[in-house]
Amino acid sequence: MSLLKEIKITEIGDFRIGNVEDKENGTGVTVIISKDGMKAGVDIRGGGPASRETPLLNPLMNPEKLYALVFSGGSAFGLNASAGVVKYLEEKNIGYYTKFSNVPLVCQSCIYDLGYKSSKVRPDEKMGYDACIDSEKNIPREGNVGAGCGATVGKLYGIEQAQKSGLGVYAIQIQDIKVGAIVVVNALGDVFNGKGEKIAGLTSKDKKTFLNFREEMYKSLNPVKSEASENTTLAAIITNGKFSKAHLCKIASMAQDALARRIDPVHTMHDGDTVYVLSTDQVEANVNIVGMLATQVLETAIERAVILSKQEMDNV
């Protein structure tokens, strides 16, 4: 019998998760909020991240807590969504205490989804605020939702030969330790299941078969064309384990192995791949074990992001 038990990600601790999306224009926002703050670390492997306030998570920086993490579409334009999150947190008096105001500390990372549907409609302050309102329900959704609304994979030859991806969620528990993952899969490369079988990615022009991504890339040693250059997989690991910021960053670096196992190629100069780790700091835990668990849940969440989004598209 397995020592691991599948749980809902909302069972991990004091987190609220919200999503809002514009399906007509193919973009959206996902937010993770903690009213009491959460310890956080980050590991950035991709060559083109669009982000806000990630230096706060460096172990050498002063603030110990983060109050919200935002994932969005819109590339750097989408960073405007954080203004709505900050506004919401200020209204709720949530943030880092200072003499004159509680300052909401918010990190954000964005995917590039401008080529999916509309390049002129991007996440903004209202969308960020509305995602916070949705978080009050705390009923996380998966598939073509939130920041995953405009996510695609296998974009070597542009969107025409790519496939739809989205947002995935998965969580497990072993004894008192709980670990979950939220991921937005928007990769240049292909996505594989645990058996090594391709489940989404680069297709032939008629969309009937998969192409071998590596072979297609090796056919020409020229740079990847511009419309295939804007990608990023974003992940948040959530745990109740007690860790320093340095150990949280280590767990984030271990969890990047999930991307390497399920996405190929990954961590290219055309991806902004970023993994965050968020902790409620409640249970004593081993950094190596939680790092292993983080990798495991993230692998499953990546697979769910693809499968659930494709199922939705097939049923449209």
C-alpha positions as CSV (number, residue, x, y, z in Angstrom):
1,M,0.0,0.0,0.0
2,S,1.3,3.4,-1.0
3,L,2.4,5.8,1.8
4,L,1.1,8.7,-0.2
5,K,-2.5,9.9,-0.2
6,E,-4.0,12.2,-2.8
7,I,-5.6,15.3,-1.3
8,K,-7.2,18.5,-2.4
9,I,-4.7,21.3,-2.7
10,T,-6.9,23.5,-0.5
11,E,-6.3,21.0,2.4
12,I,-2.6,22.1,2.7
13,G,-3.1,25.2,4.8
14,D,-4.0,28.9,4.8
15,F,-4.0,29.5,1.1
16,R,-6.7,30.7,-1.2
17,I,-6.6,30.1,-5.0
18,G,-8.5,32.1,-7.6
19,N,-8.8,32.2,-11.4
20,V,-10.3,34.5,-13.9
21,E,-10.1,34.2,-17.7
22,D,-11.2,35.8,-20.9
23,K,-11.8,32.8,-23.2
24,E,-12.8,35.0,-26.1
25,N,-9.4,36.6,-26.2
26,G,-7.4,33.7,-24.7
27,T,-5.8,35.1,-21.6
28,G,-6.2,35.1,-17.8
29,V,-4.9,35.3,-14.2
30,T,-4.3,32.9,-11.4
31,V,-3.7,34.1,-7.9
32,I,-2.6,32.4,-4.7
33,I,-3.2,34.5,-1.5
34,S,-2.3,34.0,2.1
35,K,-3.7,36.6,4.5
36,D,-1.1,35.8,7.2
37,G,1.8,35.6,4.7
38,M,3.8,32.7,3.4
39,K,7.5,31.9,3.2
40,A,8.6,31.6,-0.4
41,G,11.5,30.6,-2.6
42,V,12.0,30.6,-6.3
43,D,14.2,29.0,-9.0
44,I,14.3,30.5,-12.5
45,R,15.8,28.4,-15.3
46,G,14.3,29.9,-18.5
47,G,16.1,32.6,-20.5
48,G,13.1,35.0,-20.8
49,P,11.1,35.5,-17.6
50,A,8.6,38.3,-17.3
51,S,8.3,38.8,-13.5
52,R,7.7,41.2,-10.6
53,E,9.4,41.3,-7.2
54,T,11.2,37.9,-7.5
55,P,14.3,39.4,-5.8
56,L,12.3,39.5,-2.6
57,L,12.7,35.7,-2.4
58,N,16.4,35.7,-2.4
59,P,17.5,34.4,1.1
60,L,19.6,37.5,1.5
61,M,16.6,39.9,1.3
62,N,14.9,41.2,4.4
63,P,11.1,40.4,4.0
64,E,10.3,36.9,5.3
65,K,6.8,36.6,3.9
66,L,4.9,37.0,0.7
67,Y,1.2,37.7,0.6
68,A,0.3,36.8,-2.9
69,L,1.7,35.0,-6.0
70,V,0.2,35.9,-9.4
71,F,0.5,34.0,-12.7
72,S,-0.9,35.6,-15.8
73,G,-0.9,35.7,-19.5
74,G,0.0,38.8,-21.5
75,S,3.8,38.6,-21.3
76,A,5.2,41.8,-19.7
77,F,2.0,43.6,-20.4
78,G,0.3,41.2,-18.0
79,L,2.3,42.5,-15.0
80,N,-0.4,45.1,-14.7
81,A,-2.6,42.4,-13.1
82,S,-0.6,42.7,-9.9
83,A,-2.0,46.2,-9.3
84,G,-5.4,44.7,-8.9
85,V,-4.0,42.2,-6.4
86,V,-2.3,44.9,-4.4
87,K,-5.5,46.9,-4.3
88,Y,-7.5,43.9,-3.0
89,L,-4.9,43.1,-0.3
90,E,-4.8,46.7,0.8
91,E,-8.5,46.8,1.1
92,K,-8.3,43.7,3.3
93,N,-5.4,45.2,5.3
94,I,-3.1,42.4,4.3
95,G,0.6,43.0,4.0
96,Y,4.0,43.6,5.5
97,Y,3.7,45.8,8.6
98,T,5.1,49.2,8.4
99,K,4.4,52.3,10.6
100,F,2.1,53.9,8.1
101,S,0.6,51.0,6.2
102,N,0.6,47.3,5.7
103,V,2.4,46.9,2.4
104,P,1.2,44.0,0.2
105,L,4.2,42.1,-1.1
106,V,3.3,40.4,-4.3
107,C,5.3,38.4,-6.8
108,Q,4.2,37.7,-10.3
109,S,5.3,35.7,-13.4
110,C,3.7,35.8,-16.9
111,I,3.4,33.5,-19.8
112,Y,3.5,34.7,-23.4
113,D,0.0,34.1,-24.9
114,L,-0.2,37.0,-27.2
115,G,-0.1,34.7,-30.3
116,Y,-3.0,32.5,-29.2
117,K,-6.0,34.7,-29.9
118,S,-5.9,38.4,-29.3
119,S,-2.5,40.2,-28.9
120,K,-4.3,43.4,-27.8
121,V,-6.3,42.1,-24.8
122,R,-4.0,41.4,-21.8
123,P,-4.6,40.8,-18.1
124,D,-5.0,44.2,-16.3
125,E,-5.8,45.6,-12.9
126,K,-9.4,44.6,-13.0
127,M,-8.6,41.0,-14.0
128,G,-6.1,40.7,-11.1
129,Y,-8.7,42.1,-8.7
130,D,-11.4,39.7,-10.0
131,A,-9.1,36.7,-9.5
132,C,-8.8,37.7,-5.9
133,I,-12.6,37.9,-5.6
134,D,-12.7,34.4,-7.1
135,S,-10.2,33.2,-4.5
136,E,-12.8,33.8,-1.8
137,K,-14.6,30.7,-3.1
138,N,-11.3,28.8,-2.9
139,I,-12.4,26.2,-5.5
140,P,-9.4,25.8,-7.8
141,R,-10.2,24.9,-11.4
142,E,-8.1,23.2,-14.0
143,G,-7.7,23.2,-17.8
144,N,-8.3,26.3,-19.9
145,V,-8.7,28.6,-16.9
146,G,-6.8,31.4,-15.3
147,A,-3.3,32.0,-16.5
148,G,-3.6,28.7,-18.5
149,C,-6.4,30.0,-20.7
150,G,-3.9,30.9,-23.5
151,A,-1.3,28.3,-22.9
152,T,0.0,26.1,-25.8
153,V,2.9,23.7,-26.4
154,G,5.0,22.5,-29.3
155,K,5.5,25.9,-31.0
156,L,8.6,25.3,-33.1
157,Y,6.6,26.2,-36.3
158,G,4.2,28.6,-34.7
159,I,0.7,28.3,-33.3
160,E,-0.6,26.5,-36.4
161,Q,1.2,23.3,-35.5
162,A,1.0,23.7,-31.7
163,Q,-1.5,22.1,-29.3
164,K,-3.5,23.5,-26.5
165,S,-2.3,23.2,-22.9
166,G,-3.5,24.9,-19.7
167,L,-3.4,24.9,-15.9
168,G,-3.0,21.7,-13.8
169,V,-3.3,21.1,-10.0
170,Y,-2.3,18.1,-7.9
171,A,-1.5,17.4,-4.2
172,I,-0.5,14.6,-1.9
173,Q,0.1,13.9,1.8
174,I,2.5,11.6,3.6
175,Q,1.9,11.5,7.4
176,D,1.6,15.2,8.4
177,I,3.5,16.5,5.3
178,K,1.4,18.0,2.5
179,V,2.7,19.1,-0.9
180,G,0.8,20.4,-3.9
181,A,1.5,21.9,-7.3
182,I,-0.2,24.5,-9.5
183,V,1.3,24.7,-13.0
184,V,0.7,26.7,-16.2
185,V,2.3,24.7,-19.1
186,N,3.2,27.0,-22.0
187,A,6.3,25.4,-23.4
188,L,8.2,25.6,-26.6
189,G,8.7,21.8,-26.5
190,D,6.6,18.7,-26.3
191,V,4.9,17.2,-23.2
192,F,5.3,13.5,-22.1
193,N,3.5,11.3,-19.6
194,G,5.2,9.1,-17.0
195,K,5.6,6.3,-19.6
196,G,7.6,8.6,-21.9
197,E,4.7,8.8,-24.4
198,K,4.2,12.2,-26.0
199,I,0.7,13.6,-25.1
200,A,1.0,17.0,-26.6
201,G,3.3,19.1,-28.7
202,L,4.5,19.7,-32.2
203,T,2.2,18.3,-34.9
204,S,2.3,17.9,-38.7
205,K,0.7,20.6,-40.8
206,D,-2.6,18.6,-41.1
207,K,-2.6,18.2,-37.2
208,K,-3.0,14.4,-37.6
209,T,0.3,13.2,-36.3
210,F,3.1,14.3,-34.0
211,L,6.5,15.4,-35.4
212,N,9.7,14.6,-33.7
213,F,10.6,18.0,-32.1
214,R,14.3,17.3,-31.8
215,E,14.7,16.1,-35.4
216,E,12.7,19.0,-36.7
217,M,14.9,21.4,-34.7
218,Y,18.1,19.7,-35.8
219,K,17.1,19.9,-39.5
220,S,18.2,23.5,-39.4
221,L,20.8,25.0,-37.2
222,N,19.2,28.5,-37.7
223,P,17.6,30.2,-34.7
224,V,14.0,29.4,-33.7
225,K,11.7,31.7,-35.6
226,S,10.2,34.6,-33.6
227,E,6.7,33.3,-33.2
228,A,8.1,30.2,-31.5
229,S,10.3,32.3,-29.2
230,E,7.8,33.3,-26.5
231,N,7.0,30.5,-24.0
232,T,7.2,29.8,-20.3
233,T,6.1,27.1,-17.8
234,L,5.2,28.5,-14.4
235,A,4.7,26.4,-11.3
236,A,4.0,27.0,-7.6
237,I,4.7,24.2,-5.1
238,I,2.7,24.6,-1.9
239,T,3.6,22.9,1.3
240,N,3.0,23.0,5.1
241,G,6.6,22.1,5.8
242,K,8.8,24.5,7.9
243,F,11.8,25.7,5.9
244,S,14.1,28.7,5.6
245,K,14.0,30.8,2.4
246,A,17.2,29.1,1.4
247,H,15.7,25.6,1.7
248,L,12.6,26.7,-0.1
249,C,14.8,27.8,-3.0
250,K,16.5,24.4,-2.9
251,I,13.1,22.7,-3.1
252,A,12.3,24.9,-6.1
253,S,15.5,23.8,-7.9
254,M,14.7,20.2,-7.2
255,A,11.2,20.6,-8.5
256,Q,12.6,21.8,-11.8
257,D,13.4,18.1,-12.4
258,A,9.7,17.6,-13.1
259,L,9.9,20.0,-16.1
260,A,13.0,18.2,-17.4
261,R,11.1,14.8,-17.1
262,R,7.9,15.9,-18.7
263,I,8.8,18.7,-21.2
264,D,11.4,18.4,-24.0
265,P,13.2,20.6,-24.7
266,V,13.0,22.8,-21.6
267,H,14.8,25.7,-20.0
268,T,15.7,27.1,-23.4
269,M,16.4,30.8,-24.1
270,H,12.9,30.8,-25.5
271,D,11.3,29.8,-22.2
272,G,10.9,31.7,-18.9
273,D,10.6,28.6,-16.8
274,T,10.0,29.5,-13.2
275,V,9.2,27.4,-10.1
276,Y,8.1,29.0,-6.8
277,V,7.7,27.2,-3.5
278,L,5.2,28.6,-0.9
279,S,5.0,27.4,2.7
280,T,2.6,27.8,5.6
281,D,5.6,26.9,7.9
282,Q,3.6,24.5,10.1
283,V,5.2,21.1,10.1
284,E,8.8,20.0,10.7
285,A,9.9,18.4,7.4
286,N,13.0,17.1,5.6
287,V,14.1,19.3,2.7
288,N,15.1,16.3,0.6
289,I,11.9,14.5,1.0
290,V,9.8,17.5,0.3
291,G,11.9,18.3,-2.7
292,M,11.2,14.7,-4.0
293,L,7.5,15.1,-3.3
294,A,7.4,18.5,-5.0
295,T,8.9,16.9,-8.2
296,Q,6.3,14.1,-8.1
297,V,3.3,16.4,-7.7
298,L,4.5,18.8,-10.3
299,E,5.0,16.0,-12.9
300,T,1.4,14.9,-12.4
301,A,0.1,18.5,-12.5
302,I,1.9,19.1,-15.8
303,E,0.2,16.0,-17.3
304,R,-3.2,17.2,-16.0
305,A,-2.7,20.7,-17.5
306,V,-2.4,19.1,-20.9
307,I,-5.0,16.3,-20.7
308,L,-7.8,18.4,-19.1
309,S,-7.3,21.4,-21.5
310,K,-7.3,19.1,-24.5
311,Q,-10.4,17.3,-23.3
312,E,-12.2,20.6,-23.0
313,M,-11.2,21.7,-26.5
314,D,-12.3,18.3,-27.9
315,N,-15.7,18.8,-26.3
316,V,-16.2,22.3,-27.7
